[in-house]
Amino acid sequence: MGLLLLLSGGWFLAYKRPELYKNKLASYLPNIFVVLLSFFFIVVFLEIYLHLAQPAFLEAKSPLLGELSDYQSQGYVTDKTFTKTEGSFRILGLGDSFALCGGDKNYHSVLTAALKAAGHNHIDLVNAGQSAIGPGYYWRILEKFGPLWKPDLVLVGFFVGNDFGEMDFFVLRGPFIKEPSEPLKRWLGYLKFHNFWLYKVVKGKLTLILEKRRKEREKEEAEVQPEGFLSNQAFLDMQRSRMRIFQKETKAGLERLWQEKGPLLLKFKEWCAQRNVSLVIAIFPDQFQVDPDLRQVIYNKYQIDASTIDLSFPNRLISDYCRQNGILCLDLLEPFQEQGAARNLYLVRDSHWSDDGNRLAGEQIFNFLMAHRLIKTRQGYAAGGLFR
């Protein structure tokens, strides 16, 4: 854009001051025009190449390419997962990286262990969570594979930190490119340069390089201890970006967004109601809501007045909507805030849960299922002892 303005300014001067053009600009302007035209054709060529060739570095490491094709083809969904043992009670867990973080100690595993420890050995939990997706993608997974899994209960994790912006179904191509699945919306997006694949790939690569250098510098200078997944600067910038939904001045905008996108939850409700399947929405808090020390660092660094923040507003939007529409909803904000002062519930500069965080989430979900008698046995729906 800057070069185009420079070129336009040059032509304007040539028009107003022809004598200047003859003496100074006669050689410069054609050269600038050639450079700009060459740059334009190079960008167009590389963009076409990325779309047609789709080189190896665009391939998604997580199996989420296109219309769910790789989700099934890379072994995450197999005939074995569709086999439901007679008499079992199957829970289908839908979520993003929170569903996977912690390995065999993630909250789904904690929940399964708690249910079996309470005597519910007939529990069969399918963890269908995948990284880098949101509720719009969960719905497509349920719509496509739900009838094959035959769940008795669907557990949907909603992460306050970024799921408000991921209520639509999108296509992932590698670690850098995420686009709407609707062809018209996707192609109209290319009217803006920041939606070009080339821009996203170059920006992504540069971000990784800069982040690696930041972490190396912080390690050398011992700025932060211990070393985290992200550099301190990247982590704080990410949290600063996410915390905007808690600012009181953004309430109206978030309400409008939720009025438009919130009805997605009704699709989950209708799908479950048609099959006599229970549905639970679990709201996962962002670390900014839980960690007072982190909040103070962000307030100081970015000069934010704490009185302009409403930590629970996004959670209330979801829970109120669920209550009004008869959807069971568990908000984990309060228990995480209560125990966050005594335990490290999040990984270091990561935003995902630590083992303690996963344990707390799994125990709270277990308590919720027991309190609402959502686990069915051969004798009926069971209640049981709760974690305190």
N, C-alpha and C positions, 0 to 999 in steps of 0.2 A: 504493500500500500504506500509506504514511504517513497519507494522508487517511482511509483506512478505519479505521486504528487510532485516529485522533483521533475519528472518529464513534462507534466502538464505546465508547471511553472516555467520551464524552459521554453516551451512553445508560446506561452503567453508573452514572455519577454521578447521572443523573436517577432511576435506580431506587433508589440508596442514599440520596440526599439530595433528596427531592422538593421541599423548600422552596427549594433552590438552583435546581432546574429552573424553578420558577415565576418566580423573580426574574431569573435570568440566562440560562438556556439555552432558554427558551421560544421566543425569536425566532431564536437562533443555529442550533439543530439543524435545523429545517426548511430554512433557507437553505443550510446545508452539504449537506444531503441533495439538494436541488435542483441544486446545483452539481455534486456527484458524479454524479448521474444524467444531467445534461446532458453532462458530460464523457464518460461511458460511451457515450452514444448518438452523440456526435460521432465518437469513435474507431471505433465499429462502422460508422457510415456511411462514413467515409473508407476503412476497410479494405475494405468491400464495393465501394466505388467503384474502388479500385486493382485489385481482382481482376477486376471486370467490364469496366471501361473500358481498363485497362492503358495509361495515357497515354504519350506519346512518350518521356518521360524514363526509362521503364522498359525501353525497347528496348535490346537489347544492341548495343554498338558492334562487339564481336567476334561473328562469326556462329555463336553457340552457344546458340540459344534452343530450349528444349524438347527434343524427341526428335530432335535433329540436323537439324531441317528447314532452319534457316537456314544451317547448315554447307554445305549443298548449294545452296540457292537464291541465296546472295549471291555466287556466282562462285568460291568457294574450291575447290569440287569441280566440275569440268566434264568434258565428254566428252574434252577434250584430255588431261587428266591420266590418264584411263583408257586412253588409247591407248599401247600398249607396242610399241616398235619391235622387229621380229624380230631376234634375236641380241643384244639388249641385256640387261644385268644390272641389275635394278631394286632399289634400296634404298628402303624405306619408313621415313621418320623420324617417329616419334611423340614428342611432348613438349609442354611448356607454353611460356611466354614465352621460355625459354632458347633454344628452337628458332628464334625470330624475332628476338631481340635482336641488334643488330649489322647488321641489314639484309642486304646482299649479302656481309657479312663474318661471318655467323653460322657456327657450327661445321659445319653441314651443307654450306655453301658451301666452307669450308676443306677438308673431307673430299673433296668432289667434285673440287676443284682438285688435291688431292694424288694422288688415284687416277688422274686423267687425265694428270698430270705423270709418273706411273709407267708410262704407256703403256696404261692401261685406258680407252680412248676409248669403249667400249661402255657405260659406266656411265650409268645414268638414276636420279637420286635425286629422290624425291617428298618434299618437306618438308610433312608434314601436321600440324605443330605448331600449337597455338593458345594464346592467352593465357588465364590464369585457369582452367585445367583441371588434372586430375591423372590418375593411372593408371586410375581407374575410367572416366573419359571416354575415355582412349586405347583401352581395350578395346572400348568401344562403337563407336568410329570404325573400328577394325580389323574388328570383327564385321560392320559394315554395309557398309563400302566396300572392305575388304581383297580380297574376291574379284574386284572390278572392277579394282583396281590390279595384281593378279597379281605381287606382289613376290617376289624371290628371297631377300631378306634383310630382316628387320624389326629396326630399331634403336630401342629404347625408352629415353628419357632419364628417369631417376628423380632428382628433386631432393630431397636430404635435408632441406632447410629446411622444406618443407611437404607433401611428397607422402605422408608417413605418414598424414596426416589427410584425404587426398583419394583414398582407395582405392575409394570408392563412386561410382556414377554419379549426378550431380545435374543439376538444371535451373538455368540462369542466366537471370535477367531483369534486364537492365541492369547497371550497375556495383555495385549494392548488394544484390541479392537472389539468394541461392543456396540451393536446397532439394533434398532427396532426390527422386529421380524416382519412387519408389514412393508411390502415392497415400495409402495408410494411414499410412505413416511421415510423409509431408508434413503431412497433416491433424492427426495427433496432435501434431505440433510446435506447432500454434497454441494448445495448452493453456498454453504459456509465452509471455508477452508479448514477449520478445525475439525471437521468431520471426515476429511480425506484420510484414507488409510495411511498414505505416506506421512502425513503430519503426525498421526497417532503413533506410528512405529518409531519415527525419529524422536519424537518427544519422549516416548516410553524408554527408548534406549538411553537417551541423554539423562533421563531421570535416574535410571539404574546406575549409570556411571557416577553422577554427582552424589547419589546416596552412598555408594561404596566409598567415595573419597571422604565424605562427611564422617562416616563411621570410623575410617582409618585415622582421621585427624582427632576425633574425640577419644579414640583409644590411646593414641600417642600422647595427647595432652591431658589424659585422665580427667576429662571434663565431666563425664558421667560414669557412675558405677552402679551395678554391674552392666556389662554390655547387653543391649537389648536387640530385638529383631529389627527395629528401625533405629535410625540415628535419632538423637534427642530433638533436633530441629524438625525432621520429617514427622516425628510422632506428634509434637506439639502443633505443627501446622495442620495435621490431619484432625486432631481433636478440636482445634480452633474452627476448622471448616464445619465439623459435625455439630458443634455446640450452637450453631446459629438457630437451629430449630427450637432451642430453649429460650431464646431471646424474646421478650414480650412484644417487641416491635414486629416480629415475624408471625405472631399468632394468627392474624387474619389470613395471611398467605398459606400457612399450613392447614388451616381449616378449609380453605377453598380446595387445596390439593386433596385433602382427605375426602371431601364431599364428592370429588370427581373419581378418585381411585378406590376409596374405601369399599364400595359395593363389590369389589373383587371377593371379599370375604363371604358375600352371599352366595357366590358360586360354590365355594367349599361347603357351605351349609346345605345348599340344595342337593349337591352330589351325595353328601352323607345322608341326608334325610331320605332320599329316594331308595337308599340301600339299608336303612335302619342302622347306620353307623354313627358312633359318637364322634364329636368334633371338639377339640380343645385348642385354643389359641394361647400360646405362651409368649408373653412379652419380655424380651431380654433387654436389660438396661445397658446404656453406654457407660464406659468407665468414667466419663465426665460427671455423670449423675451420682456415682458411687464414691469416688475418691476425692475427699475434700482438699487434700494436699495438691492433687493435680489441678483442681479448679483454681486454687489460689495462685499457682504458677501461671496458669493461662490468664487469669485476671490481671496479674502484674505485668506479664510479658506483652499482652495486647491491649492494656489499659481499658479493661472492661469493668463496669460497675456491677457488683454482685446483685444489687437491687433490681437490675434490668433482666434478671434471669428467673425463669419459672421451670424448675427441674422436672416437674411431674406432668406438665401440660401435654406433651406428645403421648404419654402413656394414658392419660385421661381420655384423649380423643379416641384411642383404640378401645379401651375398656368400656367407655360409655356407649360407643357404637355397638359393641358386642352385646352389652346388656339390653339395649333397645331392640336388638334383632334376635334375641334369644340364643346367642352363641356363648358357650362356656369359655371364659377367659381367665387366665392366671397372669397377674402382673408381678414380676419378680423384683420390682424396684425396691419396695420396702424391706424385704429380707436381705437384699444385697446391701442396702444402705446401713441396716442395723449391724451386719456382720463385717462390712467392709473396713471398719476402723480397726478391728482386731485381727483380721486375716487378709493376706494378699490374694484377692479373688481374681486378679488379672495378671497375665504374663507381663514381663518387663518390656515396656514400649512396644506393645503388640496389639492391644485392644481385645484380644481373645482371652477366654477364661484360663486360669491356672487349674491345677488338679482340685484345689479347694473350691474354686468357682464352679467347676463342673459338678463336684460333689454336692454343693449347696443347691444348684439348679435341679439336679436329679432327685434329691431328697424332697425339695419343694413340690416338684411335679408329682412324685409318688404320693405325698400328703394330699395333694389336690385330687388325684384320681381316687384315693381311698375315701376322702371326705364326701365326694360326690357319687360314690358307689358305681364307678365306671368300669370296673374289672369284673367280667362275667365268668362265673364258674358253672359247673354242671348243675349246681344247686341254686344258682341265681347270681345276682350282683353282690360282690363282696365288699365289706368294710374291713379295716384292719388297723393295727397299731401305727401311729404316726411318729415321724422323726421330730424331735424337739430341738 
